[in-house]
Amino acid sequence: MISDPPNPLWQEMAAATGRLSFRQAEMLRGLGIPVAGLIAESMIGITAAEFDSRDFWTPVPTGKIMIITPLEEDGKVADLIAFDPSNPDTWYLRTGTGWALGHDHLDEISRNAGWPDTQQWVDLHATPLDWLRAGCTGACVTQWNAESRTKLRRHQRIHVASSKFARALRLELTRPPRIPEIEVKGTQSRAA
């Protein structure tokens, strides 16, 4: 359970959980989300939001109703992820901090590497909706960047639910890193 009261994102998440109506909770249950446990943990809520061109969202009273879930790092809410359940392949960030739902799962698997009787693979979900359906177990990458690619490449095995996601993940993880331009000081030519 998240307990980070001074954090404004935690307070925003707690308020979003409190806004869930019975009808909305039943709709979420119909999507395969274990609602009761997630509500008790403040891991799911509803907000009205508007979006910008950079995939960020802002709460507004007249916005589109979205599901939100907190992205935690080191036991603190770092971001709030919003998505429309009718289009789960698209999601929006509140702050852009952090890169994975279930970040603690990834860290735990890294710490367990090589230890007997411990899970040695990452359970990776394609969307925040899939992660919620799994009861917030495993992880879901919310931002593909150099850090997320590097950290996922360190794992020996990654389990996914579909061959489509496996192909997309393989493509993402084989993307070469960005290399800066290298210039020789005092000359007009660039190094090879």
Steps between C-alpha positions, in 0.01 A plus 500: 500500500623845413536723802656826392265768646720809446532416129241695294486215246408255776225739614376533141495119467314454829238753385466318165442172682234668714318621187439148371126432495351154545401499131856588395644231730267244341609612152865453603420157645342415162836583339665232714652738756500374864343827613442442873866436583623783278255750652612400850861570397417825311640343183209596273284807463304721262580852387385751240795607286616687194812411303782679323696400192783352710283225655455680832170552680363768731193468722210722391138477620361488145757256358469146375448236771809280528627219721815592692755292685810611692853435379712437808875511546664426834160489672400849384258611230713640215230533233134431426419307183163571333330298226163436341400133536349507150849586363747335742797518259521877557576650840602836638747615766436756773865599567720286274699378801578130512473250217318188622196395695625224730851645516550317832437165320786575262732592788404186693573272204840671457581441868387134479714416195667166559338429838323162518126489572443856378333626185764550232288659226317827447123489439450789259156629398431688177262762644403653835161325461676161473708586808186590698330177383799312646434665837799735460745210487788503256582821315392719208735741326330839474789686335750345262832676545868414543453418870205265444675317215825465697327369813285249311798372300667399829238232565556144379132429424186704443156336492226667294139402421497526121721443197403848374640662815806270488581627147450865601715449811780333302496791255514754785784320681712464185481871423857636502589764757526863392860601435592872523689676224870498580706795379875542518566824687641778284420338163209507263493123447310247705650182638389177332 
